[in-house]
C-alpha cells in the first residue's frame, strides 16, 4: 500500500504540530495545563482538517440525522482556523516559562515550518510553489536570528549594543525592500 502525497503532507504537518506543542510546553509550568490542552486540541483538529480535505458538494437536504450531524461537524472543523489557534497557544505556552531566547527562536522557526506545511497540504501544492518566496523566507529567518542574538546579549550599553541595533535596522530595511519587490 502506498501513501499518497496528500497523506504525506498531512503527516508532515502533524509531526511539526506535535513538535511545536512539545517544544513550547517544555518545561511545563503550573498554569500552562489549560493552554497545553488547547494546543493539543488545535494540533489534532488541524490534522483532522487536513485529512478531511475539501468540502463535498452534496446537499444536506435528505440525509439521516446522524450523517447530517457528521457533515455539519466536519464543516465546523473545516471552517475553524486550527493552525492559527495552535500558533497562539504555543506562543502563550512559551511565554509562561522563563525566557530563553534560543528556545523561542527555534520555536519560531518550527511554527513557520508548520504553517508552511499546513498551507502546502491545504492547497495540495508542491514545495516548488514557494520558490519565489525563498528570499523573503530567508530574510525573515535572518531577522529571527538577529532577534535571538540581540536577546542573548546582556543589557549593556556601548559598541556591541549599538552595532546590534544598526545591524537589526539594516536587516529590517532589507526585508522591507524584498517585500516591496515581490509581485
N, C-alpha and C positions, 0 to 999 in steps of 0.2 A: 504494500500500500504506500503510495506516495503522498506527500503533504504538499498542497498547493501553495502558491505564492501568497495568497491572502491569509492562509492559516499561519504561515511562517511570519508574516508581518505582524499579525495579532499576537503571536507568541513572543516575538521580539519586544513589542510594546509592553506585554505583560511582565516579561522579565525585567525590563527597565523600570516599570512601575513598582515592582516588588523591591528592587534595589534602592529606588528613591525613598520608599517608605522606610525600609530598614535603616538606611543611612541617616535620614533625618531624625529618626526616633532614637538613635543611639547617642549617648546614654539617655534612657527614658527618665524624665523627671516625674515627680508625684502628680503634677497637674496635667501631664500630657496624655493620659489614658483616653480621654474623650477625643482629642484630636488624632490620636493614633487610630482609634476606631473609625473616625471619619475618613482618614487617609486610606485605610484598608478597604472600606466600602467603596470609596471613589475609585480606587485602583481596580477592584474586582468588577465594578459596573462599567468602567471604561473598556475593559477587555470583553465583557459581555456585549457592550455596544458594538465593538469591532466584529465580534462573532455573529451578531445579528445581521449585519450588512445593511443594504439599502432597504427602504420601505417598500413592501409589496403593494401592488396597485389594486388588490382585490377589495371590493366594498365590504363593509361590516354589517350589511343590512340583514341577511338571512343566516347568520351564524348562531350556533347554540351558545348559551351564556358563558360556558367555560372557555370555549375557543375565542369568543369575543373579548372576555376579560384578559386572556393571554395576549391577544393582539393589542389591546389598549395598554397593558403593562409594557409590552415591547415598544410601543410608540413612545411611552414616557421615558423608557431607558434610552431610546434613540434621541429624544429631544432634549435631554439634560446634558450640559457640558461637564461630564465627569472628569475629563482630563484636567480642566482648569481648576476644578474642585480639589483634585489631588495636589496640584501645584500649590494652591493656597494652604492646604492642610500641612503639606511638607514644610513650607516656609514657616508656618506657625510653630510646628514641632521643632524646627531648627532654632527658632528664636527663644524657645523655652529653656534651653540649657546654655551653659557657659559658652561664650563666644570663642570660636576657633576659626580664624579666617580661612585656613586651608580646607577645613572641613566644609565650610559654607561654599567655598569656591568649587570644590568637587561636586557638591550637591547642585549648584547652579549649572554646571556642565552636564550632569546627569539628567536634570529636568529639561534642559534644552534638547538633549538627545531623545528623551521620552516624547516630548511634544512633536519633534520631527518624525519619530516613528509612528505616532498616532496619526499625524497628518498623512503620511505616505500610505498607511493602512486604510484610512478612510477614503482617500482619493484613488486608491488602487494604482498609484503611480510608482514608477521605478525611481531609484535613488538618483539617476541622471537628471531628473527634473530639477533638482536643487543645484545643479552646476552653475547657473547664473548667479546664485546667491552665495557661492563659496567665499568671495571676497568679504561680503558683509558678515557672514558667519565667523570667518577668521578674525575680522576686526572686532567683533563682539567678544569672542573668546580672548582676544588680546586685551581688551578692556577689563574683562573679568580677572585676568592675571595681574594687570596693573592694580586693580582694586584690592585683590588679595595681598599683593606686595605692599601696598600702602597701609593696609590694616595691620600687617605684621610688623611694620616699623614702629619702634617705640615713639611715643608722643614727644618728640624733640623738635627744637627749632634749629634752624641753621641750614647748611648747604644740602644735606640729604633730603630734608623735608621740602625745600624749595625745588630741588631737582625733580622729586617725585610729583609735585604739583604741576611743574612745567610739562613733564612727560605725559601726565594724565590729560592736561589741556590739549596738547598736540594730538594725542591719540583720539580724543573726543572730536576734535575738528576733522581729523582724517576720516573717522567713521561717518560723521555727518556729510562730508563730501562724497563718500562712497554711496551713501544712502540716496543722495540727491541725483547721482548719476544713473541709478537703476531705473529701468522703464516702468 
